[in-house]
Each structure stands twice: as structure tokens, then as C-alpha cells.
Amino acid sequence: MIFPLEELIKFKDNVYEITTAASRRAFQLSTIKDPVIEENDGKVVSLAASQLFKKQVLYRIEQN
């Protein structure tokens, strides 16, 4: 899987937020060694971004 640039271009919300969320999700996936990573040729960031764009994983901003 390649990083979903088309989805990023179409994204109407804050790009910084979804980029940060993808980075954190990629960290989660690699930490738990999710087997789906191997199905995507080890491309963890692309997988995480795809999950966010497809709304398979949701994120929220916590206010301090």
C-alpha cells in the first residue's frame, strides 16, 4: 500500500491533525506488532493513514 495522497488532498479538515494521528497510530501498530502490517509489506504509516481516512480508526484531540 502506498501512502494515500489522493485522500490527503481531498481531506478538508486540519491536515496537521490527521498527520499527527497517523504517526501515533503507526506507532501503536508497530508496538503491538499487528499482523496486518505484514499484509501491507511493512508499510506502517501508509496503513495507519489509510485506516484514518477510511474511518476504521477514529481520533480525537484532547484539551489540557
mmCIF file as Biopython writes it, N, C-alpha, C and O atoms, coordinates in Angstrom:
data_model
#
loop_
_atom_site.group_PDB
_atom_site.id
_atom_site.type_symbol
_atom_site.label_atom_id
_atom_site.label_alt_id
_atom_site.label_comp_id
_atom_site.label_asym_id
_atom_site.label_entity_id
_atom_site.label_seq_id
_atom_site.pdbx_PDB_ins_code
_atom_site.Cartn_x
_atom_site.Cartn_y
_atom_site.Cartn_z
_atom_site.occupancy
_atom_site.B_iso_or_equiv
_atom_site.auth_seq_id
_atom_site.auth_asym_id
_atom_site.pdbx_PDB_model_num
ATOM 1   N N  . MET A ? 1  ? 0.850   -1.181 0.000  1.0 0.0 1  A 1 
ATOM 2   C CA . MET A ? 1  ? 0.000   0.000  0.000  1.0 0.0 1  A 1 
ATOM 3   C C  . MET A ? 1  ? 0.890   1.238  0.000  1.0 0.0 1  A 1 
ATOM 4   O O  . MET A ? 1  ? 1.890   1.296  0.716  1.0 0.0 1  A 1 
ATOM 5   N N  . ILE A ? 2  ? 0.526   2.199  -0.789 1.0 0.0 2  A 1 
ATOM 6   C CA . ILE A ? 2  ? 1.242   3.470  -0.867 1.0 0.0 2  A 1 
ATOM 7   C C  . ILE A ? 2  ? 0.483   4.483  -0.034 1.0 0.0 2  A 1 
ATOM 8   O O  . ILE A ? 2  ? -0.734  4.371  0.119  1.0 0.0 2  A 1 
ATOM 9   N N  . PHE A ? 3  ? 1.178   5.466  0.505  1.0 0.0 3  A 1 
ATOM 10  C CA . PHE A ? 3  ? 0.517   6.498  1.303  1.0 0.0 3  A 1 
ATOM 11  C C  . PHE A ? 3  ? -0.607  7.117  0.472  1.0 0.0 3  A 1 
ATOM 12  O O  . PHE A ? 3  ? -0.391  7.504  -0.677 1.0 0.0 3  A 1 
ATOM 13  N N  . PRO A ? 4  ? -1.789  7.210  1.042  1.0 0.0 4  A 1 
ATOM 14  C CA . PRO A ? 4  ? -2.968  7.671  0.281  1.0 0.0 4  A 1 
ATOM 15  C C  . PRO A ? 4  ? -2.964  9.185  0.037  1.0 0.0 4  A 1 
ATOM 16  O O  . PRO A ? 4  ? -3.697  9.931  0.686  1.0 0.0 4  A 1 
ATOM 17  N N  . LEU A ? 5  ? -2.132  9.622  -0.902 1.0 0.0 5  A 1 
ATOM 18  C CA . LEU A ? 5  ? -2.013  11.058 -1.180 1.0 0.0 5  A 1 
ATOM 19  C C  . LEU A ? 5  ? -3.313  11.659 -1.705 1.0 0.0 5  A 1 
ATOM 20  O O  . LEU A ? 5  ? -3.647  12.798 -1.380 1.0 0.0 5  A 1 
ATOM 21  N N  . GLU A ? 6  ? -4.043  10.903 -2.510 1.0 0.0 6  A 1 
ATOM 22  C CA . GLU A ? 6  ? -5.315  11.423 -3.032 1.0 0.0 6  A 1 
ATOM 23  C C  . GLU A ? 6  ? -6.279  11.741 -1.884 1.0 0.0 6  A 1 
ATOM 24  O O  . GLU A ? 6  ? -6.983  12.750 -1.908 1.0 0.0 6  A 1 
ATOM 25  N N  . GLU A ? 7  ? -6.295  10.859 -0.883 1.0 0.0 7  A 1 
ATOM 26  C CA . GLU A ? 7  ? -7.156  11.085 0.277  1.0 0.0 7  A 1 
ATOM 27  C C  . GLU A ? 7  ? -6.694  12.320 1.053  1.0 0.0 7  A 1 
ATOM 28  O O  . GLU A ? 7  ? -7.514  13.088 1.557  1.0 0.0 7  A 1 
ATOM 29  N N  . LEU A ? 8  ? -5.395  12.499 1.143  1.0 0.0 8  A 1 
ATOM 30  C CA . LEU A ? 8  ? -4.853  13.658 1.852  1.0 0.0 8  A 1 
ATOM 31  C C  . LEU A ? 8  ? -5.211  14.950 1.129  1.0 0.0 8  A 1 
ATOM 32  O O  . LEU A ? 8  ? -5.522  15.956 1.767  1.0 0.0 8  A 1 
ATOM 33  N N  . ILE A ? 9  ? -5.167  14.925 -0.193 1.0 0.0 9  A 1 
ATOM 34  C CA . ILE A ? 9  ? -5.518  16.111 -0.982 1.0 0.0 9  A 1 
ATOM 35  C C  . ILE A ? 9  ? -6.994  16.444 -0.827 1.0 0.0 9  A 1 
ATOM 36  O O  . ILE A ? 9  ? -7.360  17.616 -0.745 1.0 0.0 9  A 1 
ATOM 37  N N  . LYS A ? 10 ? -7.844  15.423 -0.785 1.0 0.0 10 A 1 
ATOM 38  C CA . LYS A ? 10 ? -9.285  15.634 -0.646 1.0 0.0 10 A 1 
ATOM 39  C C  . LYS A ? 10 ? -9.692  16.011 0.781  1.0 0.0 10 A 1 
ATOM 40  O O  . LYS A ? 10 ? -10.792 16.521 0.997  1.0 0.0 10 A 1 
ATOM 41  N N  . PHE A ? 11 ? -8.826  15.766 1.737  1.0 0.0 11 A 1 
ATOM 42  C CA . PHE A ? 11 ? -9.143  15.976 3.149  1.0 0.0 11 A 1 
ATOM 43  C C  . PHE A ? 11 ? -9.399  17.458 3.413  1.0 0.0 11 A 1 
ATOM 44  O O  . PHE A ? 11 ? -8.565  18.305 3.092  1.0 0.0 11 A 1 
ATOM 45  N N  . LYS A ? 12 ? -10.547 17.764 3.994  1.0 0.0 12 A 1 
ATOM 46  C CA . LYS A ? 12 ? -10.959 19.156 4.185  1.0 0.0 12 A 1 
ATOM 47  C C  . LYS A ? 12 ? -10.660 19.696 5.590  1.0 0.0 12 A 1 
ATOM 48  O O  . LYS A ? 12 ? -10.722 20.904 5.815  1.0 0.0 12 A 1 
ATOM 49  N N  . ASP A ? 13 ? -10.340 18.811 6.525  1.0 0.0 13 A 1 
ATOM 50  C CA . ASP A ? 13 ? -10.051 19.256 7.882  1.0 0.0 13 A 1 
ATOM 51  C C  . ASP A ? 13 ? -8.573  19.598 8.027  1.0 0.0 13 A 1 
ATOM 52  O O  . ASP A ? 13 ? -7.864  19.770 7.036  1.0 0.0 13 A 1 
ATOM 53  N N  . ASN A ? 14 ? -8.131  19.692 9.246  1.0 0.0 14 A 1 
ATOM 54  C CA . ASN A ? 14 ? -6.758  20.066 9.555  1.0 0.0 14 A 1 
ATOM 55  C C  . ASN A ? 14 ? -5.795  18.938 9.183  1.0 0.0 14 A 1 
ATOM 56  O O  . ASN A ? 14 ? -5.832  17.865 9.784  1.0 0.0 14 A 1 
ATOM 57  N N  . VAL A ? 15 ? -4.947  19.177 8.206  1.0 0.0 15 A 1 
ATOM 58  C CA . VAL A ? 15 ? -4.009  18.170 7.722  1.0 0.0 15 A 1 
ATOM 59  C C  . VAL A ? 15 ? -2.984  17.826 8.802  1.0 0.0 15 A 1 
ATOM 60  O O  . VAL A ? 15 ? -2.562  16.675 8.912  1.0 0.0 15 A 1 
ATOM 61  N N  . TYR A ? 16 ? -2.586  18.812 9.594  1.0 0.0 16 A 1 
ATOM 62  C CA . TYR A ? 16 ? -1.632  18.555 10.674 1.0 0.0 16 A 1 
ATOM 63  C C  . TYR A ? 16 ? -2.208  17.536 11.652 1.0 0.0 16 A 1 
ATOM 64  O O  . TYR A ? 16 ? -1.496  16.640 12.107 1.0 0.0 16 A 1 
ATOM 65  N N  . GLU A ? 17 ? -3.485  17.668 11.974 1.0 0.0 17 A 1 
ATOM 66  C CA . GLU A ? 17 ? -4.115  16.758 12.932 1.0 0.0 17 A 1 
ATOM 67  C C  . GLU A ? 17 ? -4.111  15.321 12.423 1.0 0.0 17 A 1 
ATOM 68  O O  . GLU A ? 17 ? -3.749  14.405 13.161 1.0 0.0 17 A 1 
ATOM 69  N N  . ILE A ? 18 ? -4.505  15.119 11.184 1.0 0.0 18 A 1 
ATOM 70  C CA . ILE A ? 18 ? -4.573  13.747 10.680 1.0 0.0 18 A 1 
ATOM 71  C C  . ILE A ? 18 ? -3.177  13.171 10.461 1.0 0.0 18 A 1 
ATOM 72  O O  . ILE A ? 18 ? -2.983  11.961 10.581 1.0 0.0 18 A 1 
ATOM 73  N N  . THR A ? 19 ? -2.216  14.012 10.147 1.0 0.0 19 A 1 
ATOM 74  C CA . THR A ? 19 ? -0.832  13.548 10.005 1.0 0.0 19 A 1 
ATOM 75  C C  . THR A ? 19 ? -0.290  13.096 11.356 1.0 0.0 19 A 1 
ATOM 76  O O  . THR A ? 19 ? 0.373   12.063 11.451 1.0 0.0 19 A 1 
ATOM 77  N N  . THR A ? 20 ? -0.571  13.860 12.385 1.0 0.0 20 A 1 
ATOM 78  C CA . THR A ? 20 ? -0.148  13.500 13.738 1.0 0.0 20 A 1 
ATOM 79  C C  . THR A ? 20 ? -0.852  12.226 14.183 1.0 0.0 20 A 1 
ATOM 80  O O  . THR A ? 20 ? -0.231  11.344 14.777 1.0 0.0 20 A 1 
ATOM 81  N N  . ALA A ? 21 ? -2.147  12.129 13.897 1.0 0.0 21 A 1 
ATOM 82  C CA . ALA A ? 21 ? -2.902  10.929 14.256 1.0 0.0 21 A 1 
ATOM 83  C C  . ALA A ? 21 ? -2.342  9.699  13.536 1.0 0.0 21 A 1 
ATOM 84  O O  . ALA A ? 21 ? -2.248  8.627  14.134 1.0 0.0 21 A 1 
ATOM 85  N N  . ALA A ? 22 ? -1.970  9.840  12.266 1.0 0.0 22 A 1 
ATOM 86  C CA . ALA A ? 22 ? -1.402  8.725  11.505 1.0 0.0 22 A 1 
ATOM 87  C C  . ALA A ? 22 ? -0.063  8.294  12.103 1.0 0.0 22 A 1 
ATOM 88  O O  . ALA A ? 22 ? 0.232   7.102  12.186 1.0 0.0 22 A 1 
ATOM 89  N N  . SER A ? 23 ? 0.726   9.254  12.510 1.0 0.0 23 A 1 
ATOM 90  C CA . SER A ? 23 ? 2.013   8.944  13.133 1.0 0.0 23 A 1 
ATOM 91  C C  . SER A ? 23 ? 1.822   8.175  14.434 1.0 0.0 23 A 1 
ATOM 92  O O  . SER A ? 23 ? 2.516   7.190  14.687 1.0 0.0 23 A 1 
ATOM 93  N N  . ARG A ? 24 ? 0.887   8.624  15.253 1.0 0.0 24 A 1 
ATOM 94  C CA . ARG A ? 24 ? 0.619   7.941  16.524 1.0 0.0 24 A 1 
ATOM 95  C C  . ARG A ? 24 ? 0.014   6.558  16.299 1.0 0.0 24 A 1 
ATOM 96  O O  . ARG A ? 24 ? 0.342   5.613  17.017 1.0 0.0 24 A 1 
ATOM 97  N N  . ARG A ? 25 ? -0.862  6.434  15.312 1.0 0.0 25 A 1 
ATOM 98  C CA . ARG A ? 25 ? -1.456  5.138  15.005 1.0 0.0 25 A 1 
ATOM 99  C C  . ARG A ? 25 ? -0.392  4.178  14.490 1.0 0.0 25 A 1 
ATOM 100 O O  . ARG A ? 25 ? -0.406  2.996  14.833 1.0 0.0 25 A 1 
ATOM 101 N N  . ALA A ? 26 ? 0.523   4.672  13.675 1.0 0.0 26 A 1 
ATOM 102 C CA . ALA A ? 26 ? 1.613   3.836  13.175 1.0 0.0 26 A 1 
ATOM 103 C C  . ALA A ? 26 ? 2.459   3.324  14.334 1.0 0.0 26 A 1 
ATOM 104 O O  . ALA A ? 26 ? 2.881   2.168  14.338 1.0 0.0 26 A 1 
ATOM 105 N N  . PHE A ? 27 ? 2.701   4.177  15.305 1.0 0.0 27 A 1 
ATOM 106 C CA . PHE A ? 27 ? 3.455   3.766  16.496 1.0 0.0 27 A 1 
ATOM 107 C C  . PHE A ? 27 ? 2.708   2.665  17.239 1.0 0.0 27 A 1 
ATOM 108 O O  . PHE A ? 27 ? 3.307   1.679  17.668 1.0 0.0 27 A 1 
ATOM 109 N N  . GLN A ? 28 ? 1.384   2.839  17.390 1.0 0.0 28 A 1 
ATOM 110 C CA . GLN A ? 28 ? 0.578   1.807  18.059 1.0 0.0 28 A 1 
ATOM 111 C C  . GLN A ? 28 ? 0.676   0.471  17.327 1.0 0.0 28 A 1 
ATOM 112 O O  . GLN A ? 28 ? 0.909   -0.569 17.942 1.0 0.0 28 A 1 
ATOM 113 N N  . LEU A ? 29 ? 0.495   0.512  16.015 1.0 0.0 29 A 1 
ATOM 114 C CA . LEU A ? 29 ? 0.535   -0.718 15.223 1.0 0.0 29 A 1 
ATOM 115 C C  . LEU A ? 29 ? 1.881   -1.423 15.337 1.0 0.0 29 A 1 
ATOM 116 O O  . LEU A ? 29 ? 1.936   -2.645 15.476 1.0 0.0 29 A 1 
ATOM 117 N N  . SER A ? 30 ? 2.956   -0.662 15.277 1.0 0.0 30 A 1 
ATOM 118 C CA . SER A ? 30 ? 4.281   -1.279 15.347 1.0 0.0 30 A 1 
ATOM 119 C C  . SER A ? 30 ? 4.589   -1.784 16.754 1.0 0.0 30 A 1 
ATOM 120 O O  . SER A ? 30 ? 5.295   -2.779 16.914 1.0 0.0 30 A 1 
ATOM 121 N N  . THR A ? 31 ? 4.064   -1.106 17.771 1.0 0.0 31 A 1 
ATOM 122 C CA . THR A ? 31 ? 4.302   -1.531 19.150 1.0 0.0 31 A 1 
ATOM 123 C C  . THR A ? 31 ? 3.635   -2.871 19.440 1.0 0.0 31 A 1 
ATOM 124 O O  . THR A ? 31 ? 4.223   -3.736 20.091 1.0 0.0 31 A 1 
ATOM 125 N N  . ILE A ? 32 ? 2.405   -3.039 18.955 1.0 0.0 32 A 1 
ATOM 126 C CA . ILE A ? 32 ? 1.698   -4.294 19.216 1.0 0.0 32 A 1 
ATOM 127 C C  . ILE A ? 32 ? 2.016   -5.364 18.171 1.0 0.0 32 A 1 
ATOM 128 O O  . ILE A ? 32 ? 1.528   -6.492 18.249 1.0 0.0 32 A 1 
ATOM 129 N N  . LYS A ? 33 ? 2.840   -4.991 17.197 1.0 0.0 33 A 1 
ATOM 130 C CA . LYS A ? 33 ? 3.235   -5.909 16.119 1.0 0.0 33 A 1 
ATOM 131 C C  . LYS A ? 33 ? 2.012   -6.541 15.455 1.0 0.0 33 A 1 
ATOM 132 O O  . LYS A ? 33 ? 1.905   -7.761 15.335 1.0 0.0 33 A 1 
ATOM 133 N N  . ASP A ? 34 ? 1.112   -5.686 15.035 1.0 0.0 34 A 1 
ATOM 134 C CA . ASP A ? 34 ? -0.130  -6.121 14.398 1.0 0.0 34 A 1 
ATOM 135 C C  . ASP A ? 34 ? 0.192   -6.901 13.117 1.0 0.0 34 A 1 
ATOM 136 O O  . ASP A ? 34 ? 0.959   -6.421 12.282 1.0 0.0 34 A 1 
ATOM 137 N N  . PRO A ? 35 ? -0.381  -8.086 12.954 1.0 0.0 35 A 1 
ATOM 138 C CA . PRO A ? 35 ? -0.092  -8.895 11.761 1.0 0.0 35 A 1 
ATOM 139 C C  . PRO A ? 35 ? -0.522  -8.243 10.448 1.0 0.0 35 A 1 
ATOM 140 O O  . PRO A ? 35 ? -0.018  -8.611 9.386  1.0 0.0 35 A 1 
ATOM 141 N N  . VAL A ? 36 ? -1.431  -7.296 10.503 1.0 0.0 36 A 1 
ATOM 142 C CA . VAL A ? 36 ? -1.879  -6.624 9.284  1.0 0.0 36 A 1 
ATOM 143 C C  . VAL A ? 36 ? -0.734  -5.815 8.652  1.0 0.0 36 A 1 
ATOM 144 O O  . VAL A ? 36 ? -0.788  -5.485 7.467  1.0 0.0 36 A 1 
ATOM 145 N N  . ILE A ? 37 ? 0.285   -5.501 9.432  1.0 0.0 37 A 1 
ATOM 146 C CA . ILE A ? 37 ? 1.453   -4.779 8.900  1.0 0.0 37 A 1 
ATOM 147 C C  . ILE A ? 37 ? 2.125   -5.607 7.808  1.0 0.0 37 A 1 
ATOM 148 O O  . ILE A ? 37 ? 2.486   -5.079 6.756  1.0 0.0 37 A 1 
ATOM 149 N N  . GLU A ? 38 ? 2.290   -6.884 8.056  1.0 0.0 38 A 1 
ATOM 150 C CA . GLU A ? 38 ? 2.930   -7.760 7.066  1.0 0.0 38 A 1 
ATOM 151 C C  . GLU A ? 38 ? 2.095   -7.874 5.796  1.0 0.0 38 A 1 
ATOM 152 O O  . GLU A ? 38 ? 2.643   -8.037 4.705  1.0 0.0 38 A 1 
ATOM 153 N N  . GLU A ? 39 ? 0.782   -7.791 5.930  1.0 0.0 39 A 1 
ATOM 154 C CA . GLU A ? 39 ? -0.095  -7.838 4.760  1.0 0.0 39 A 1 
ATOM 155 C C  . GLU A ? 39 ? 0.088   -6.601 3.882  1.0 0.0 39 A 1 
ATOM 156 O O  . GLU A ? 39 ? -0.258  -6.616 2.700  1.0 0.0 39 A 1 
ATOM 157 N N  . ASN A ? 40 ? 0.631   -5.535 4.461  1.0 0.0 40 A 1 
ATOM 158 C CA . ASN A ? 40 ? 0.864   -4.284 3.730  1.0 0.0 40 A 1 
ATOM 159 C C  . ASN A ? 40 ? 2.346   -4.043 3.492  1.0 0.0 40 A 1 
ATOM 160 O O  . ASN A ? 40 ? 2.794   -2.898 3.432  1.0 0.0 40 A 1 
ATOM 161 N N  . ASP A ? 41 ? 3.103   -5.124 3.357  1.0 0.0 41 A 1 
ATOM 162 C CA . ASP A ? 41 ? 4.537   -5.055 3.053  1.0 0.0 41 A 1 
ATOM 163 C C  . ASP A ? 41 ? 5.316   -4.225 4.061  1.0 0.0 41 A 1 
ATOM 164 O O  . ASP A ? 41 ? 6.325   -3.614 3.707  1.0 0.0 41 A 1 
ATOM 165 N N  . GLY A ? 42 ? 4.864   -4.192 5.311  1.0 0.0 42 A 1 
ATOM 166 C CA . GLY A ? 42 ? 5.586   -3.487 6.361  1.0 0.0 42 A 1 
ATOM 167 C C  . GLY A ? 42 ? 5.432   -1.975 6.331  1.0 0.0 42 A 1 
ATOM 168 O O  . GLY A ? 42 ? 6.150   -1.273 7.044  1.0 0.0 42 A 1 
ATOM 169 N N  . LYS A ? 43 ? 4.530   -1.464 5.536  1.0 0.0 43 A 1 
ATOM 170 C CA . LYS A ? 43 ? 4.335   -0.016 5.400  1.0 0.0 43 A 1 
ATOM 171 C C  . LYS A ? 43 ? 3.350   0.457  6.470  1.0 0.0 43 A 1 
ATOM 172 O O  . LYS A ? 43 ? 2.150   0.576  6.222  1.0 0.0 43 A 1 
ATOM 173 N N  . VAL A ? 44 ? 3.874   0.720  7.644  1.0 0.0 44 A 1 
ATOM 174 C CA . VAL A ? 44 ? 3.048   1.014  8.805  1.0 0.0 44 A 1 
ATOM 175 C C  . VAL A ? 44 ? 2.366   2.373  8.689  1.0 0.0 44 A 1 
ATOM 176 O O  . VAL A ? 44 ? 1.179   2.482  8.997  1.0 0.0 44 A 1 
ATOM 177 N N  . VAL A ? 45 ? 3.064   3.391  8.263  1.0 0.0 45 A 1 
ATOM 178 C CA . VAL A ? 45 ? 2.481   4.736  8.182  1.0 0.0 45 A 1 
ATOM 179 C C  . VAL A ? 45 ? 1.370   4.779  7.140  1.0 0.0 45 A 1 
ATOM 180 O O  . VAL A ? 45 ? 0.328   5.393  7.371  1.0 0.0 45 A 1 
ATOM 181 N N  . SER A ? 46 ? 1.580   4.142  6.015  1.0 0.0 46 A 1 
ATOM 182 C CA . SER A ? 46 ? 0.542   4.086  4.982  1.0 0.0 46 A 1 
ATOM 183 C C  . SER A ? 46 ? -0.701  3.370  5.489  1.0 0.0 46 A 1 
ATOM 184 O O  . SER A ? 46 ? -1.826  3.799  5.233  1.0 0.0 46 A 1 
ATOM 185 N N  . LEU A ? 47 ? -0.490  2.287  6.203  1.0 0.0 47 A 1 
ATOM 186 C CA . LEU A ? 47 ? -1.598  1.536  6.782  1.0 0.0 47 A 1 
ATOM 187 C C  . LEU A ? 47 ? -2.367  2.396  7.778  1.0 0.0 47 A 1 
ATOM 188 O O  . LEU A ? 47 ? -3.597  2.439  7.750  1.0 0.0 47 A 1 
ATOM 189 N N  . ALA A ? 48 ? -1.640  3.078  8.657  1.0 0.0 48 A 1 
ATOM 190 C CA . ALA A ? 48 ? -2.275  3.926  9.665  1.0 0.0 48 A 1 
ATOM 191 C C  . ALA A ? 48 ? -3.074  5.045  9.011  1.0 0.0 48 A 1 
ATOM 192 O O  . ALA A ? 48 ? -4.208  5.309  9.411  1.0 0.0 48 A 1 
ATOM 193 N N  . ALA A ? 49 ? -2.501  5.701  8.019  1.0 0.0 49 A 1 
ATOM 194 C CA . ALA A ? 49 ? -3.203  6.787  7.329  1.0 0.0 49 A 1 
ATOM 195 C C  . ALA A ? 49 ? -4.451  6.263  6.634  1.0 0.0 49 A 1 
ATOM 196 O O  . ALA A ? 49 ? -5.506  6.896  6.677  1.0 0.0 49 A 1 
ATOM 197 N N  . SER A ? 50 ? -4.330  5.123  6.003  1.0 0.0 50 A 1 
ATOM 198 C CA . SER A ? 50 ? -5.473  4.528  5.324  1.0 0.0 50 A 1 
ATOM 199 C C  . SER A ? 50 ? -6.600  4.217  6.309  1.0 0.0 50 A 1 
ATOM 200 O O  . SER A ? 50 ? -7.769  4.467  6.014  1.0 0.0 50 A 1 
ATOM 201 N N  . GLN A ? 51 ? -6.257  3.680  7.462  1.0 0.0 51 A 1 
ATOM 202 C CA . GLN A ? 51 ? -7.259  3.385  8.493  1.0 0.0 51 A 1 
ATOM 203 C C  . GLN A ? 51 ? -7.976  4.653  8.933  1.0 0.0 51 A 1 
ATOM 204 O O  . GLN A ? 51 ? -9.185  4.636  9.160  1.0 0.0 51 A 1 
ATOM 205 N N  . LEU A ? 52 ? -7.249  5.738  9.054  1.0 0.0 52 A 1 
ATOM 206 C CA . LEU A ? 52 ? -7.859  7.002  9.480  1.0 0.0 52 A 1 
ATOM 207 C C  . LEU A ? 52 ? -8.767  7.570  8.391  1.0 0.0 52 A 1 
ATOM 208 O O  . LEU A ? 52 ? -9.882  8.005  8.681  1.0 0.0 52 A 1 
ATOM 209 N N  . PHE A ? 53 ? -8.305  7.569  7.152  1.0 0.0 53 A 1 
ATOM 210 C CA . PHE A ? 53 ? -9.114  8.115  6.065  1.0 0.0 53 A 1 
ATOM 211 C C  . PHE A ? 53 ? -10.383 7.295  5.832  1.0 0.0 53 A 1 
ATOM 212 O O  . PHE A ? 53 ? -11.423 7.844  5.467  1.0 0.0 53 A 1 
ATOM 213 N N  . LYS A ? 54 ? -10.297 5.989  6.044  1.0 0.0 54 A 1 
ATOM 214 C CA . LYS A ? 54 ? -11.467 5.124  5.869  1.0 0.0 54 A 1 
ATOM 215 C C  . LYS A ? 54 ? -12.337 5.077  7.121  1.0 0.0 54 A 1 
ATOM 216 O O  . LYS A ? 54 ? -13.364 4.400  7.159  1.0 0.0 54 A 1 
ATOM 217 N N  . LYS A ? 55 ? -11.901 5.813  8.146  1.0 0.0 55 A 1 
ATOM 218 C CA . LYS A ? 55 ? -12.611 5.877  9.435  1.0 0.0 55 A 1 
ATOM 219 C C  . LYS A ? 55 ? -12.740 4.513  10.099 1.0 0.0 55 A 1 
ATOM 220 O O  . LYS A ? 55 ? -13.717 4.240  10.796 1.0 0.0 55 A 1 
ATOM 221 N N  . GLN A ? 56 ? -11.739 3.655  9.875  1.0 0.0 56 A 1 
ATOM 222 C CA . GLN A ? 56 ? -11.670 2.384  10.587 1.0 0.0 56 A 1 
ATOM 223 C C  . GLN A ? 56 ? -11.154 2.620  12.000 1.0 0.0 56 A 1 
ATOM 224 O O  . GLN A ? 56 ? -11.420 1.845  12.919 1.0 0.0 56 A 1 
ATOM 225 N N  . VAL A ? 57 ? -10.415 3.702  12.146 1.0 0.0 57 A 1 
ATOM 226 C CA . VAL A ? 57 ? -9.873  4.126  13.440 1.0 0.0 57 A 1 
ATOM 227 C C  . VAL A ? 57 ? -10.201 5.597  13.573 1.0 0.0 57 A 1 
ATOM 228 O O  . VAL A ? 57 ? -9.979  6.368  12.639 1.0 0.0 57 A 1 
ATOM 229 N N  . LEU A ? 58 ? -10.717 5.994  14.702 1.0 0.0 58 A 1 
ATOM 230 C CA . LEU A ? 58 ? -11.053 7.399  14.947 1.0 0.0 58 A 1 
ATOM 231 C C  . LEU A ? 58 ? -10.036 8.020  15.886 1.0 0.0 58 A 1 
ATOM 232 O O  . LEU A ? 58 ? -9.387  7.318  16.660 1.0 0.0 58 A 1 
ATOM 233 N N  . TYR A ? 59 ? -9.899  9.324  15.819 1.0 0.0 59 A 1 
ATOM 234 C CA . TYR A ? 59 ? -9.005  10.033 16.721 1.0 0.0 59 A 1 
ATOM 235 C C  . TYR A ? 59 ? -9.721  11.240 17.281 1.0 0.0 59 A 1 
ATOM 236 O O  . TYR A ? 59 ? -10.713 11.706 16.720 1.0 0.0 59 A 1 
ATOM 237 N N  . ARG A ? 60 ? -9.215  11.737 18.382 1.0 0.0 60 A 1 
ATOM 238 C CA . ARG A ? 60 ? -9.762  12.945 18.975 1.0 0.0 60 A 1 
ATOM 239 C C  . ARG A ? 60 ? -8.617  13.761 19.548 1.0 0.0 60 A 1 
ATOM 240 O O  . ARG A ? 60 ? -7.547  13.235 19.856 1.0 0.0 60 A 1 
ATOM 241 N N  . ILE A ? 61 ? -8.859  15.033 19.682 1.0 0.0 61 A 1 
ATOM 242 C CA . ILE A ? 61 ? -7.877  15.939 20.254 1.0 0.0 61 A 1 
ATOM 243 C C  . ILE A ? 61 ? -8.251  16.168 21.702 1.0 0.0 61 A 1 
ATOM 244 O O  . ILE A ? 61 ? -9.365  16.597 22.002 1.0 0.0 61 A 1 
ATOM 245 N N  . GLU A ? 62 ? -7.337  15.887 22.588 1.0 0.0 62 A 1 
ATOM 246 C CA . GLU A ? 62 ? -7.588  16.103 23.998 1.0 0.0 62 A 1 
ATOM 247 C C  . GLU A ? 62 ? -7.120  17.493 24.389 1.0 0.0 62 A 1 
ATOM 248 O O  . GLU A ? 62 ? -5.999  17.898 24.081 1.0 0.0 62 A 1 
ATOM 249 N N  . GLN A ? 63 ? -7.985  18.208 25.065 1.0 0.0 63 A 1 
ATOM 250 C CA . GLN A ? 63 ? -7.668  19.545 25.527 1.0 0.0 63 A 1 
ATOM 251 C C  . GLN A ? 63 ? -7.133  19.457 26.961 1.0 0.0 63 A 1 
ATOM 252 O O  . GLN A ? 63 ? -7.716  18.778 27.806 1.0 0.0 63 A 1 
ATOM 253 N N  . ASN A ? 64 ? -6.054  20.127 27.218 1.0 0.0 64 A 1 
ATOM 254 C CA . ASN A ? 64 ? -5.478  20.134 28.580 1.0 0.0 64 A 1 
ATOM 255 C C  . ASN A ? 64 ? -6.083  21.242 29.402 1.0 0.0 64 A 1 
ATOM 256 O O  . ASN A ? 64 ? -5.729  21.410 30.569 1.0 0.0 64 A 1 
#
